[in-house]
Amino acid sequence: MLEAVEDDGEPFEEKMKRLAMTLREQQAEAAKLDTAIADNLKELGFYR
């Protein structure tokens, strides 16, 4: 069953654009962190 969601007043198109931009930023940050983790593991000899 779906719950009712309050209208936050932000137009749908604007909200989706904002959320999509946030997702892209978070994905870019995640890629940087993945690389840093892999580099650290390589340094420690646990990753090839």
RAPE-V236080 format. One record per backbone hydrogen bond with DSSP energy under -1.0 kcal/mol. CO is the residue of the C=O (numbers start at 1). NH is the residue of the N-H. If there is no record, write none. Layout:
BEGIN
CO;NH
CO;NH
END
This chain:
BEGIN
11;15
12;16
13;17
14;18
15;19
16;20
17;21
18;22
19;23
20;24
21;25
22;26
23;27
24;28
25;29
26;30
27;31
28;32
29;33
30;34
31;35
32;36
33;37
34;38
35;39
36;40
37;41
38;42
39;43
40;44
41;46
42;45
END
